[in-house]
Amino acid sequence: MSIQSQQPIVFVVSDSIGETAEFVVRAASSQFNGGNIEIRRVPYVDDKGTIMETVQAAKEVNGMIAFTLVVPELQQLLLEEAGKAGIPVVDIMGPMIDGLSRLFQREPKREPGLVHRLDEDYFRRVEAIEFAVKYDDGRDPRGLLRADVILIGVSRTSKTPLSMYLAHKRLKVANVPLVPEVEPPEELFMIDNKKCIGLTIQPEQLNNIRRERLKALGLTSRANYANMERILQELEYAEKIMKRVGCPIVDVSNKAVEETANLILDILRKGGTAV
């Protein structure tokens, strides 16, 4: 004898964690008096026994089953057993997969857990971006010890845009400005030098970039920031620090951020070969 629950119960059966199916069920149930429903997840289903047990549990409470299974044999078993037991069953992803199969004109991978893997990739990227923001411009030297990549160089050598670009590649990037009057953080000399990239630039180009920067800020281009003697002093100091660290050096002169980033990625793949 089955037990009728006061609150409708939906069993969410998935070969991954079941988030997609639960979201759809809750969205649909919101159309029925506020969606007062109980959802019981049955995640990581990869065997027939779990399906049989779930069908029996749903039968005992007069519930229903919603599923996101991509393995055909498990799909078919669930549909057959639910049909025998008289349990309402809904294939959430099946119709969409069939439609896309016709659109792409090829068969799907039928590989469990791909959605969750995509989610993990997304969250790793977000984490890397947050890391780059937190440890931009040498704000917290402790980040150097946790970073995948450390960029060092004088002001206006594209450290911040490069950090953000590489973060979108899921790399945790910290950057440190090199200024003659400020001693670099001691953490810079504790890291693996193969993870550190020095950024340099031709003095004339840096002078032009800084002049434009000053104009944008409404300041005079005669400021010390854009003074050629000062620029040469900064670049000489930065080169000494980079040699002390022993890191590869990339010249960013006349290079787009994407081009420099690809050079950095290539250096990292090769294990720190200087450019």
Contacts in CASP RR format, 6 or more apart in sequence:
PFRMAT RR
TARGET T0000
AUTHOR 0000-0000-0000
METHOD contacts of the structure
MODEL  1
MSIQSQQPIVFVVSDSIGETAEFVVRAASSQFNGGNIEIRRVPYVDDKGT
IMETVQAAKEVNGMIAFTLVVPELQQLLLEEAGKAGIPVVDIMGPMIDGL
SRLFQREPKREPGLVHRLDEDYFRRVEAIEFAVKYDDGRDPRGLLRADVI
LIGVSRTSKTPLSMYLAHKRLKVANVPLVPEVEPPEELFMIDNKKCIGLT
IQPEQLNNIRRERLKALGLTSRANYANMERILQELEYAEKIMKRVGCPIV
DVSNKAVEETANLILDILRKGGTAV
2 59 0 8 1.000
2 60 0 8 1.000
2 61 0 8 1.000
2 62 0 8 1.000
3 60 0 8 1.000
3 61 0 8 1.000
3 62 0 8 1.000
4 61 0 8 1.000
4 62 0 8 1.000
5 38 0 8 1.000
5 61 0 8 1.000
5 62 0 8 1.000
5 63 0 8 1.000
7 36 0 8 1.000
7 37 0 8 1.000
7 38 0 8 1.000
8 29 0 8 1.000
8 36 0 8 1.000
8 37 0 8 1.000
8 38 0 8 1.000
8 63 0 8 1.000
8 64 0 8 1.000
9 37 0 8 1.000
9 38 0 8 1.000
9 39 0 8 1.000
9 40 0 8 1.000
9 58 0 8 1.000
9 61 0 8 1.000
9 62 0 8 1.000
9 63 0 8 1.000
9 64 0 8 1.000
10 25 0 8 1.000
10 29 0 8 1.000
10 37 0 8 1.000
10 38 0 8 1.000
10 39 0 8 1.000
10 40 0 8 1.000
10 63 0 8 1.000
10 64 0 8 1.000
10 65 0 8 1.000
10 66 0 8 1.000
11 40 0 8 1.000
11 42 0 8 1.000
11 54 0 8 1.000
11 57 0 8 1.000
11 58 0 8 1.000
11 63 0 8 1.000
11 64 0 8 1.000
11 65 0 8 1.000
11 66 0 8 1.000
12 18 0 8 1.000
12 21 0 8 1.000
12 22 0 8 1.000
12 25 0 8 1.000
12 39 0 8 1.000
12 40 0 8 1.000
12 41 0 8 1.000
12 42 0 8 1.000
12 65 0 8 1.000
12 66 0 8 1.000
12 67 0 8 1.000
12 68 0 8 1.000
13 21 0 8 1.000
13 42 0 8 1.000
13 45 0 8 1.000
13 51 0 8 1.000
13 54 0 8 1.000
13 65 0 8 1.000
13 66 0 8 1.000
13 67 0 8 1.000
13 68 0 8 1.000
13 69 0 8 1.000
13 78 0 8 1.000
14 20 0 8 1.000
14 21 0 8 1.000
14 41 0 8 1.000
14 42 0 8 1.000
14 43 0 8 1.000
14 44 0 8 1.000
14 45 0 8 1.000
14 67 0 8 1.000
14 68 0 8 1.000
14 69 0 8 1.000
15 44 0 8 1.000
15 45 0 8 1.000
15 46 0 8 1.000
15 68 0 8 1.000
15 69 0 8 1.000
15 70 0 8 1.000
15 71 0 8 1.000
15 74 0 8 1.000
15 112 0 8 1.000
15 113 0 8 1.000
16 43 0 8 1.000
16 44 0 8 1.000
16 68 0 8 1.000
16 112 0 8 1.000
16 113 0 8 1.000
16 114 0 8 1.000
16 115 0 8 1.000
16 116 0 8 1.000
17 41 0 8 1.000
17 43 0 8 1.000
17 44 0 8 1.000
17 116 0 8 1.000
18 41 0 8 1.000
18 43 0 8 1.000
18 68 0 8 1.000
19 115 0 8 1.000
19 116 0 8 1.000
19 119 0 8 1.000
20 68 0 8 1.000
20 92 0 8 1.000
20 93 0 8 1.000
20 115 0 8 1.000
21 66 0 8 1.000
21 67 0 8 1.000
21 68 0 8 1.000
21 92 0 8 1.000
22 39 0 8 1.000
22 41 0 8 1.000
24 66 0 8 1.000
24 92 0 8 1.000
25 37 0 8 1.000
25 39 0 8 1.000
25 66 0 8 1.000
26 35 0 8 1.000
26 37 0 8 1.000
26 39 0 8 1.000
29 35 0 8 1.000
29 36 0 8 1.000
29 37 0 8 1.000
40 57 0 8 1.000
42 50 0 8 1.000
42 54 0 8 1.000
45 51 0 8 1.000
45 54 0 8 1.000
45 69 0 8 1.000
45 74 0 8 1.000
46 71 0 8 1.000
46 74 0 8 1.000
46 112 0 8 1.000
48 74 0 8 1.000
48 77 0 8 1.000
51 74 0 8 1.000
51 77 0 8 1.000
51 78 0 8 1.000
51 81 0 8 1.000
52 81 0 8 1.000
54 65 0 8 1.000
54 78 0 8 1.000
55 65 0 8 1.000
55 78 0 8 1.000
55 81 0 8 1.000
55 82 0 8 1.000
55 85 0 8 1.000
55 87 0 8 1.000
56 85 0 8 1.000
58 64 0 8 1.000
58 65 0 8 1.000
58 82 0 8 1.000
58 85 0 8 1.000
58 87 0 8 1.000
59 85 0 8 1.000
59 86 0 8 1.000
59 87 0 8 1.000
63 87 0 8 1.000
63 88 0 8 1.000
64 87 0 8 1.000
64 88 0 8 1.000
64 89 0 8 1.000
64 90 0 8 1.000
65 78 0 8 1.000
65 82 0 8 1.000
65 87 0 8 1.000
65 88 0 8 1.000
65 89 0 8 1.000
65 90 0 8 1.000
66 89 0 8 1.000
66 90 0 8 1.000
66 92 0 8 1.000
67 75 0 8 1.000
67 78 0 8 1.000
67 89 0 8 1.000
67 90 0 8 1.000
67 91 0 8 1.000
67 92 0 8 1.000
68 92 0 8 1.000
68 93 0 8 1.000
69 75 0 8 1.000
69 78 0 8 1.000
69 112 0 8 1.000
70 93 0 8 1.000
70 97 0 8 1.000
70 108 0 8 1.000
70 109 0 8 1.000
70 110 0 8 1.000
70 111 0 8 1.000
70 112 0 8 1.000
71 110 0 8 1.000
71 112 0 8 1.000
72 110 0 8 1.000
75 91 0 8 1.000
75 94 0 8 1.000
78 89 0 8 1.000
79 89 0 8 1.000
79 91 0 8 1.000
82 88 0 8 1.000
82 89 0 8 1.000
83 89 0 8 1.000
97 108 0 8 1.000
100 108 0 8 1.000
101 107 0 8 1.000
101 108 0 8 1.000
121 170 0 8 1.000
124 170 0 8 1.000
125 167 0 8 1.000
125 168 0 8 1.000
125 170 0 8 1.000
127 172 0 8 1.000
128 166 0 8 1.000
128 167 0 8 1.000
128 168 0 8 1.000
128 169 0 8 1.000
128 170 0 8 1.000
128 171 0 8 1.000
128 172 0 8 1.000
128 173 0 8 1.000
129 164 0 8 1.000
129 167 0 8 1.000
129 168 0 8 1.000
131 143 0 8 1.000
131 146 0 8 1.000
131 147 0 8 1.000
131 167 0 8 1.000
131 172 0 8 1.000
131 173 0 8 1.000
131 174 0 8 1.000
132 163 0 8 1.000
132 164 0 8 1.000
132 166 0 8 1.000
132 167 0 8 1.000
132 172 0 8 1.000
132 173 0 8 1.000
132 174 0 8 1.000
134 140 0 8 1.000
134 143 0 8 1.000
135 143 0 8 1.000
135 144 0 8 1.000
135 147 0 8 1.000
135 173 0 8 1.000
135 174 0 8 1.000
135 175 0 8 1.000
136 159 0 8 1.000
136 160 0 8 1.000
136 163 0 8 1.000
136 174 0 8 1.000
136 175 0 8 1.000
137 159 0 8 1.000
137 160 0 8 1.000
137 175 0 8 1.000
137 176 0 8 1.000
137 177 0 8 1.000
138 174 0 8 1.000
138 175 0 8 1.000
138 176 0 8 1.000
138 177 0 8 1.000
138 185 0 8 1.000
141 176 0 8 1.000
141 185 0 8 1.000
141 186 0 8 1.000
141 187 0 8 1.000
141 188 0 8 1.000
142 187 0 8 1.000
143 174 0 8 1.000
143 187 0 8 1.000
144 150 0 8 1.000
144 174 0 8 1.000
144 176 0 8 1.000
144 185 0 8 1.000
144 187 0 8 1.000
144 188 0 8 1.000
144 190 0 8 1.000
144 191 0 8 1.000
145 187 0 8 1.000
145 190 0 8 1.000
145 191 0 8 1.000
146 172 0 8 1.000
146 174 0 8 1.000
147 172 0 8 1.000
147 173 0 8 1.000
147 174 0 8 1.000
147 191 0 8 1.000
147 195 0 8 1.000
148 171 0 8 1.000
148 172 0 8 1.000
148 173 0 8 1.000
148 195 0 8 1.000
149 166 0 8 1.000
149 171 0 8 1.000
149 172 0 8 1.000
149 173 0 8 1.000
149 174 0 8 1.000
149 195 0 8 1.000
149 196 0 8 1.000
149 197 0 8 1.000
149 264 0 8 1.000
149 268 0 8 1.000
150 173 0 8 1.000
150 174 0 8 1.000
150 175 0 8 1.000
150 176 0 8 1.000
150 188 0 8 1.000
150 191 0 8 1.000
150 195 0 8 1.000
150 196 0 8 1.000
150 197 0 8 1.000
151 159 0 8 1.000
151 162 0 8 1.000
151 163 0 8 1.000
151 173 0 8 1.000
151 174 0 8 1.000
151 175 0 8 1.000
151 176 0 8 1.000
151 196 0 8 1.000
151 197 0 8 1.000
151 198 0 8 1.000
151 199 0 8 1.000
151 264 0 8 1.000
152 159 0 8 1.000
152 175 0 8 1.000
152 176 0 8 1.000
152 177 0 8 1.000
152 178 0 8 1.000
152 184 0 8 1.000
152 188 0 8 1.000
152 196 0 8 1.000
152 197 0 8 1.000
152 198 0 8 1.000
152 199 0 8 1.000
152 238 0 8 1.000
152 241 0 8 1.000
152 242 0 8 1.000
152 245 0 8 1.000
152 247 0 8 1.000
153 159 0 8 1.000
153 175 0 8 1.000
153 176 0 8 1.000
153 177 0 8 1.000
153 178 0 8 1.000
153 198 0 8 1.000
153 199 0 8 1.000
153 200 0 8 1.000
153 238 0 8 1.000
153 242 0 8 1.000
154 177 0 8 1.000
154 178 0 8 1.000
154 179 0 8 1.000
154 201 0 8 1.000
154 206 0 8 1.000
154 231 0 8 1.000
154 234 0 8 1.000
154 235 0 8 1.000
154 238 0 8 1.000
155 177 0 8 1.000
155 179 0 8 1.000
155 210 0 8 1.000
155 225 0 8 1.000
155 234 0 8 1.000
156 201 0 8 1.000
156 206 0 8 1.000
156 209 0 8 1.000
156 210 0 8 1.000
156 213 0 8 1.000
157 199 0 8 1.000
157 200 0 8 1.000
157 201 0 8 1.000
157 206 0 8 1.000
157 252 0 8 1.000
158 199 0 8 1.000
158 252 0 8 1.000
158 257 0 8 1.000
158 260 0 8 1.000
159 175 0 8 1.000
159 177 0 8 1.000
159 199 0 8 1.000
160 175 0 8 1.000
161 257 0 8 1.000
162 173 0 8 1.000
162 175 0 8 1.000
162 199 0 8 1.000
162 257 0 8 1.000
162 260 0 8 1.000
162 261 0 8 1.000
162 264 0 8 1.000
163 173 0 8 1.000
163 174 0 8 1.000
163 175 0 8 1.000
165 257 0 8 1.000
165 258 0 8 1.000
165 261 0 8 1.000
166 173 0 8 1.000
166 261 0 8 1.000
166 264 0 8 1.000
166 265 0 8 1.000
167 173 0 8 1.000
169 261 0 8 1.000
169 265 0 8 1.000
176 184 0 8 1.000
176 185 0 8 1.000
176 188 0 8 1.000
178 184 0 8 1.000
178 234 0 8 1.000
178 237 0 8 1.000
178 238 0 8 1.000
178 241 0 8 1.000
179 234 0 8 1.000
179 237 0 8 1.000
180 233 0 8 1.000
180 234 0 8 1.000
180 237 0 8 1.000
184 241 0 8 1.000
188 196 0 8 1.000
188 241 0 8 1.000
188 245 0 8 1.000
189 244 0 8 1.000
189 245 0 8 1.000
193 245 0 8 1.000
193 246 0 8 1.000
193 247 0 8 1.000
194 247 0 8 1.000
194 248 0 8 1.000
194 268 0 8 1.000
194 271 0 8 1.000
194 272 0 8 1.000
195 268 0 8 1.000
196 245 0 8 1.000
196 246 0 8 1.000
196 247 0 8 1.000
196 248 0 8 1.000
197 247 0 8 1.000
197 248 0 8 1.000
197 249 0 8 1.000
197 250 0 8 1.000
197 264 0 8 1.000
197 267 0 8 1.000
198 238 0 8 1.000
198 242 0 8 1.000
198 245 0 8 1.000
198 247 0 8 1.000
198 248 0 8 1.000
198 249 0 8 1.000
198 250 0 8 1.000
199 249 0 8 1.000
199 250 0 8 1.000
199 252 0 8 1.000
199 260 0 8 1.000
200 235 0 8 1.000
200 238 0 8 1.000
200 239 0 8 1.000
200 242 0 8 1.000
200 249 0 8 1.000
200 250 0 8 1.000
200 251 0 8 1.000
200 252 0 8 1.000
201 209 0 8 1.000
201 235 0 8 1.000
201 251 0 8 1.000
201 252 0 8 1.000
201 253 0 8 1.000
202 251 0 8 1.000
202 253 0 8 1.000
203 228 0 8 1.000
203 231 0 8 1.000
203 232 0 8 1.000
203 235 0 8 1.000
205 253 0 8 1.000
205 254 0 8 1.000
206 231 0 8 1.000
206 235 0 8 1.000
207 226 0 8 1.000
207 228 0 8 1.000
207 231 0 8 1.000
210 225 0 8 1.000
210 226 0 8 1.000
210 231 0 8 1.000
211 221 0 8 1.000
211 226 0 8 1.000
213 225 0 8 1.000
213 226 0 8 1.000
214 220 0 8 1.000
214 221 0 8 1.000
214 223 0 8 1.000
214 225 0 8 1.000
214 226 0 8 1.000
215 221 0 8 1.000
224 230 0 8 1.000
239 249 0 8 1.000
242 249 0 8 1.000
247 272 0 8 1.000
248 267 0 8 1.000
248 272 0 8 1.000
248 273 0 8 1.000
248 274 0 8 1.000
248 275 0 8 1.000
249 274 0 8 1.000
249 275 0 8 1.000
250 260 0 8 1.000
250 263 0 8 1.000
250 264 0 8 1.000
250 267 0 8 1.000
250 275 0 8 1.000
251 275 0 8 1.000
252 260 0 8 1.000
255 263 0 8 1.000
263 275 0 8 1.000
267 273 0 8 1.000
267 274 0 8 1.000
267 275 0 8 1.000
END
